[in-house]
Amino acid sequence: MIRILGVAGALLLIPVSFSIFLSTGRHQGSLLANGPAPRPSGSVASPVTESTPGLLSNIPAGANTALVTYIDALTFGLHTGKNVGINAISKPGCACRIIGESFKAIYTKANLIGGAYSLKQSTVIRNTKSAITLKVVIHMSNTTHIIRKTGAREIWKGVDIPAYFTLAKYGNSWKIKETSVKL
């Protein structure tokens, strides 16, 4: 049976049933013609090039930047419990923000060690001047969940997450408008 879920809902379901969706295996950094992508404070940038897996040459560089910035923000949230970067690159009401709230909730009682999200693949489904829909595969690597009070540890196994993203142009910038995960 195929169900379409909000990205964060599926993310939380997978390892614990997975408590987090989409992560950067270090695809952080500046992107193509638009220069450095905005980064959450405290994140570490590594170069993103035209050969970075999942980047598309047939969409505006700003749309690629938005996608990579979101994935970088997922890793930052995974490591810190902060959702500022996720919210900065997405529109209010986007299901993609739920995972940021999940990170905040997890960090009230636990830490997440290791783990990262990375863009593995993307394909254009629809492309107009003002909106782009992509089918993406984002990889979340193994992450250790540690409850601070007891020290109990659980390994959340890495997983590939197929998702759909709609990016929309607002003025001169692109933001993530909608997301869904197909399980």
N, C-alpha and C positions, 0 to 999 in steps of 0.2 A: 504494500500500500504506500502510495506517495503522499506526503503531506508537505505543504508549504508552511513554514514557520517564520516568525520574525527572527532575524539573524541572532540576536542575543538569546532568545528563547532556546534555539537549537544549540547554541554555544554552551549554555548552562546545562543543557541536558546531556551532552556527550560525555566528557569524563567527569563525572560526578553528577551526573552523566556528562560531565566534562567542564563544567562551570566557566568556560570561556571560549570565545570564538575568535578567529582570525589573528595571526601574529607574525611579526617580522623576524625572520632569521637573520636579520641585519641588512634589510633593504632600506636602511635609513639614509637620508641625505638629500642633497640637492638634485634637481631633476631637469635635465635638458635645457631648453631655451628660457625657462622662467627663473633661472637662478635658484638660490637656496630655498628649499621649502621651509615654511615656518615649523619650528620644532618645539615640543614641550620642554620647558626648562628642566635641565638635568639629563636630557637624553643625549646619546652619543651618535654622532653622524658618521656614516661610512658612505663612500661614493655610490651613486646609482648611475648606471650608464645605459646607453641604448641597448646593450646586450643583457641587461638585467632581466631575468626570467619574468614573463608575464606582461612586460611593458609593450604597448602597441604603438606602432609608428603611424597608424592611420586615424588617430584621434589627436585632438589638441594636447600639447605638452601640459597645459594646466589641468586637464582631466587626469592624465597620468600622475601628475603631482598630487592631486587630491587623493587618489587611490593609495599611493605609496605613503603619503602623510598619514592617512587613516590607519594603515597597517602599522606604521611606526608608532602611532599613538596607542594602538592596542598593546604592543610590546611594552611601551612605557607604563601603561596602566597595569599590565600584568606584574611589572616589577615594583610598582609604587602604590597601587591602589588609587591613583588619581585619574580622573576622567576629563580633565581640562582640554587636552589635545583632541580627544575624541569629539567633544562638543564643539571645538573650534572649527573642525573641518566638516561637520555635518549640520543639517538643518534640524531645528526643533521638530519633534514628532517622529523623527526617523527611528526605526526599530534598532538601528545600529548603535544608538546611544544606551540601550539597555545594558549592554555589556560593561560600559563604564560604571554604571550604578552597581553592577555585580562586583566589579573590582573593589569599589568603595566598601561594599558590604562584607566581602571576604576579609579585607584588611582590618576590620574592626576586631576580629578574633584570631586571624591567621596570617601567615605570610606565604607567598608563592615564590619559590626559588627556581632559578633556571628558566627554561622555556622562552620561546620567542615565536612570533608570527612572521610568515614570509609569503609573498605573492609567488605562487607557483605557475599560474597560467591565467590568461584572460582572453576572452573572445568577444567581439562586438556583436550584439544582438540587434541593436537599433542605434542609429547615429543621425542626429539633427544638429542644427546650429546651436540650439539651446539645451539639449538633453542627450545623454548617451546612456544606453543600457548595456551592461556587460555581464557576461557569465564569467565568474572567476573561480579559481581554486586557491584557497589560502591554506597554508600548512601551519599547524600549531605543533611545536616540538614538545617532547616530554617536559612536564613541569611537576615539581614537588610541592605539595600542599602541606603546610605544617601548622597545626593548631598550637598557638603560643602557650596556652594554659597547661596543656598536657604533654606537649612535645610530640603528639601523634603525627605520623607522616603517612602520606598517601601519594603514590605516583599517578599522575594523570597522564596516560599514554598519549603520545602525539597522534595527530589525525589530520587528514586532508578534508577540508570543508568546502563543498561546492556551494556557491552563493550567487545571487543576482544583485547587482548594484545599479541604481539609476543615479547618475551624476547630472546636476543641472547647473547651468551658467547663471550666475547672479552678478550683474555688472561685468567686471573683468575677471572674476574668479569663479572657480568650479567648486561645488560642495556636494557631498553625498546627500541625496534627497530621500531615497528609499533603499531598503535592502530586504532580502528574504533568503532563506536557506531551503534547499530542496533535499529532503532526506529520503 
